[in-house]
Structure formats: C-alpha cells, structure tokens
C-alpha cells in the first residue's frame, strides 16, 4: 500500500473530511500539521504549488485537496492509487 501524507490544520473542516474518508477506508496516513508553523506551511506550498490545506500525497503523487480526494473516490480511482 502506498504511503499517504496529508498536510493539515486542526481548524480546517476540509482536513477533517479528508481524514475521515481515509480512516473509513482503514488507510494509515502521515499527518503534518501546519498550524503556527510558517516553515512547514512554506514547505507544503513549495511542494504542492498551493497554500490551502489539506494537501494530500499518495506515494510521490500529489493528488490535491479534499475535493480532489473525494473526486478520486467517486471515480473509483482512489483504491487503485492506494494499492500501488
């Protein structure tokens, strides 16, 4: 199974939803919180090209945010990505 990494914030409802979906699928993930951590948020922005959270990677592939994660689930592509 691919390693999943999610940059998140404790106060972000989209982060909560993304983590809920991953947890419902029994997917372990590495969570990197950006709250109050300017350097960590900057690192996330440089890696993703985006400033909003969550930002999610499956393996080395940046898939985007919460809406992107749910789109993959609706398209029945998420399980395939996770299994790689």
C-alpha positions, 0 to 999 in steps of 0.5 A: 500500500502506498504511503499517504501524507496529508498536510493539515490544520486542526481548524480546517473542516476540509482536513477533517473530511479528508481524514475521515474518508481515509480512516473509513477506508482503514488507510494509515496516513502521515499527518503534518500539521501546519498550524503556527508553523510558517516553515512547514506551511512554506514547505507544503506550498513549495511542494504542492504549488498551493497554500490551502490545506489539506494537501494530500500525497499518495506515494510521490503523487500529489493528488490535491485537496479534499475535493480532489480526494473525494473526486478520486473516490467517486471515480473509483480511482482512489483504491487503485492509487492506494494499492500501488 
